[in-house]
C-alpha cells in the first residue's frame, strides 16, 4: 500500500531539512568530497568509453589517474608558478589602477566628484559596498581556501576521493537504483535521467567552453603583450560558465589594464578589445551551441540566483552544489508544471467533459 501524499511530503521535507543542516554545519569538511565527486562525475564518460574499448573498470581508472597526474605535474611546472605570480602582482597593481582611473575621471568629469552631486554619492556608495564585499570575500578566502592546511587537504583528499568514486561509480548508481521506492521508481528514474542530461550538458559542456576560452584569452593577451595576460585569461575563463559575465569581467579588466599599460597606443588597446569581441562571438555562435546545446534549461538568471542564495547560506561549498541543485530543481519544476497542465485544477471539469464528448 502506497504512503499517502501528506506523509510523503513530510518525509521528503525532513530529508531536505537534514540536507540543509548538514551542508550548513559541515560545509568546510564536505568540500573535498564534493569536489572529488564532481571530478568523478565529469570523468565517468571517459571511463565508460575505455570500458567499451575492452579495458576493465580498474584499468580504465588507473589509466585516467596516470594521465591526470601527468597533466597536473605539467601544469604545476609550466603554468601554475607564472599564474600565481601574475595573480599576486595583479592584486598589487589594481589599487594603483583604481587611483589612476579616479584621477582621470576627476580631470575629465569633475562634476562626478562634487560632494553634493547625486552621481558622486551613488559612486561613493557603490565603491564602499564593493570594497566591503571585497574585504569579506578576501577574508573568507584567506580563512578557508588559502590556508596551508586546507590546500594540503584539497591536494590529498580530492584526488583520492575522485579515484575511489570513479572506480565504484557504476556500482553506486546501480545500488541507489535498487533503493528507490518501488511505487515511484519510474518517475524518479525519468527525472534522474533528465537531471543527468542537464548537468552533463552544462557542467561538462561549459567546463570545456571555459577551458577553451580561458586558454584563448590567456594566449592571445600574452601575444599582444598585455601584462598579467595569463591571470586575466584565467579569470575570464573561470567565470565564463555564467553567460556574458566572463567576457564582461575579463574584458573590463583587460581593457582597463591595457589603458593603464598602452595609453596612447590605441592599436594595442583596440587589439585587446577585439580579442574579447572575437571570444564572445565564438562562444555564442560556435562553442556553446556545439558543446552545451540550447535545451539545457538553466536560465542565466536562475543560475545567478542559485549561486547567490547557496553562496550566502552555505559559503563556498554552497556555490559548488548550486549548479547541480539548480539543475535538479529546474527539472522538477518543469515536471510539476507538466503535471499541473494535465490536471483537473488547470483544465477544469468543463474542459474534461468537452474532451470526453
N, C-alpha and C positions, 0 to 999 in steps of 0.2 A: 504493500500500500504506500503510495507516494505521500510525502510530507505536505501538509497544507502550505499554501503560498506564504502565509504570515510567518510560519516557523522558518521557512527557507530564507526569507528576508532577514529574519532575526539572526540566523547562523552566519549568513554572508556578511551582515553588518558587523557582527562580532569579529569575524575574520579580518575585515577592513580596518577596524579599530586596532586590533592586535598588530597588524602590519604597520600602521602609522606609529604606534607606540614604540615598536622595535626599531623602526627607522630613526625616530627621534632620539631614543636612548642609546642606541648602539651604532649610530651613523659612522663615526670615525673608525670603529672596529670593522664594520662591514665593507668599507671602501675597497680594500684589496680584493675581497671576494667578489664584489660586484664587478670590478674591473676585470678580474680573471674570467668571470662568467661571460662578460661582454666579448672578450677576446676569443674565448672558446666558441661562442655563438657565431662570430664573424668568420672564423676559420673552418667551422664544421663542413661547409660545402666542399672545401678543398680536400679534407679528409675523405669525404664521401666519394669524390671523384677518384682519388687514389685507390680506394677500395674497389671501385668499379673497374679499375685497370688491373686488379689482381692482387694488390697488397692487402695484408691483414690490417686490422684497425691499429694494432700496436706498431707495426712497421710504418704505417702512414703517419701516426702521431710522432714517432721518432724522427722520420724524415722532415716533417714540418718543424719540429723543435730544433733540429740541427740547422735548417735553413734560416729560421728566425734568429737563432743565436748568431749566425754568421752576419746576417744583415745588421743586427743590433751592434755587434762589435765594429762593423764597418762604419756605421753611423757614429758610434762612440769615438772613433778615432778621427774621422774626417769632418763631421758636421757639428756634433754637439759642442766641442770646445769653442768653435767660432760663433755658434748660435748663442751660447751663454755669455760670451764676451760682448757680443753686439747688444744683447738684451740689457746687460749691466750698463754699457756705455749709453744706450738709448735712454734708460731711466735717468741718467745723469744729465743728458743733453736736453730732455724735454722741458725742465724748468726754465732754462735759458731761452729755449724756443718760444715758450709762452710769454716771457718778458719782452722778447723782440717783437712778437706779434702784438702785444699790448702797446709798445712804443709806436709801432707802425700805425695801429688803429687810432691812437691818441693824436698822432700827427696829421693823419688824413681825414679822420672823422671825430673832431674834437667834441661834437655835441653828444657823442655816446658817453663821454666821461664827465659831463656836467653833473654835479652832485644831485640836483633836483629833477633831472630828466627821468622819465619812466624807463627809457631804454637802459640807462645806467643802472637803475635799481633792479631791473629784470636781469641784466647781465651779471650784476654782482650776486644776486640771489642764486642764479644758475651756477656760477662758478663756486660759490660757497657750498652748494649742495653737492656738486661734482667732487669738490675737494674732500668733503666729509665722507662721501661714498668711497672715494679712492682710498682714504685712510682706513676705513672699515675693511675694504677688500684686502689691502696690503697686510693689515693686522691679522685677518683671517688666514691669508695665505702663509704669512710668516709663522703663525701659530699652529698650522695643521699640515700643510703640504711641503714646506721648505725645510722643516726641521730635519736634522740628520737622521734621527731615529725613524721618522716616517718615511723618508726617502729609502733608507735601507730596507724597511719593511715592505715597501712597494716593490722594490727591485728583487726581493727574495720571494715574497709570498705570492705576488701576482702571477709570475711565470709558472710557479708550482701549481697553483690553483687552476690556471688555464690548461696546463698539460693534463692534469688528472680529469678535469671536466671534459676536455676534448676526447680523452680516451674512453670515457664512460657515457658520452653524450647520448648516443642512440639507446643504450640500456636505460638511462634515466628517463628519457622521453617515453619509452615503452612501459616503464614501471608507473609513471604518472598516468598514462592512459588506462592502465589496469585499475587504478584507484578512483577513476571518475565515477560519479553517481550514475547508476545504470539508466535511470529514467531520463536523465539529461545528457547522456553521453553523445548522441548525435549532434545536438545543438552546441555543446561545448567543443566538440571536435571541429565543427564548422567555424565557430568563432575563433578557435585557436589557429586554424589554417589561414583565416583572413588576417589575424593579428601578425602571424609569422610572415605573410606576404607583405604587409605594410612595413613591418620592421626590417625585413630583408631588403626591400626596395629602398627604404630611407637610410637605414644605418649603413648597410654595405655600399649602396649606391652613392650616398652623399659622402661616405668616408673616402671612396675613390675619387669623387669630384674634389673634395678638399685637398687630397694628396696631389692631384694633378695641378690644380690652380695654385696651391702653395708653392710647389716646385717651379711652376711657370713664373709666378710673381718674383720669387727669390732670384732665379737665374736671370730673368730679364732686367730686374732692377740693378743687380750687380754688374751686368754687362753695360748698362747705361752709366755706371759709376756712382750710383747713389750710396752714400754711407748708410750703414745699417740695413742694406737691401735684404740680407738673409733674414734678419729679425722681422722686418715689415712683411716679407713674404710668408713667414711662419704665422704671424698674427692674422694676416688676411686669409690664409688657407684654413686656419683653425676655426674661424667664425663664419666660414662660407656656408656651413650647414643651415644657418638662418638666412633665407633668401635676401639678397641685396645688402645685408649687414656687413658681410666680408668685404665687398667692393667699397662700401661706404666708409667703413673704419680704415681699411687698408689704404684706400685712395686718398682719404683726407690726411692720414698720417704721412703717406709717401709724398703727396704734393706739398704738404707743409714742410717736410724735410728738404724737398727739392727747392722750394722757395728760399729756405734758410741757407742751403748749400750753393745753389746755382743762380742766386739773384742777379738778374741782368742777362743770363744765358737762357733766353726764352725757348731755344730749341731743345735743350735738355729737360726743361720743365715740361714742355709740350710732349716730349717722348715719354716721360713718366705718366702723364695723363693718358696718353694713347695706350700704354701698356695695360692700364686698368680698364679702359674702354674696350679693348680687344678681349681681355679676360672676361668681362661681363657679357659681351656678345657671344663668346664661345660657350660660356656657362648656360646662358638662357636658350640658345638655339641648338647646341650640339651635345654638351656634356650631360646636363640634367635630363633632357628628354631621352637620351640613349641609355644612361646608366641608372636613372631613378624612375623615369616614367611619369606620366601625368595623372595616374589614378592612385597615387599613394594615399591621399585622403588626409594629409597633415597640413592644414592651412597654416601659413606663417604666423598669423595672429594667435591661433590656438597653441602653436609651438612656443611662442614667446610667453603666453600666459602660463603654460605648464612649467617652463623654465623659471619664471618669476615666482610662482606660487611654491613650487617644490624647493627652489633655492632659498626662499625666505623661511620655509618651515623646517627644512632638514639640512640646510647648508650645501656644501659641495656635493655630498652624497645624493642629496635630493635632485640636484641638476643631472647627475649621472642616470638616475632612474626616471627622469622627467619624460624623455622621449619614448621609452617603452610603455610607460603608463599612459601617456597621451595617445599613443597608437592604440592601445587596448581600449581606452575609454571612447575613442573615436569609432572604433569598430562596434563596440557595444551600443553606442548611441545610434549608429545607423541601423543596427539590428532592431533596437527598440522602436525606432521610427517606422521601420517597415512593418513591425507587428502592430503598431498603432494605426497605420494606414489601412490595414486589413481587419481592424477590429470594429465591433459594433459602435464603440464610443465615437469613432471618426465617421464611419459610413452612415450610422443611424438605422433605425428599423425600416424606415420607408425606402431607403436605398436597397436594403436587402430584399424587401418584398418585391420591389421593381425588378431586381435581378432574377428573382425566382420565377417571375412571370415570363 
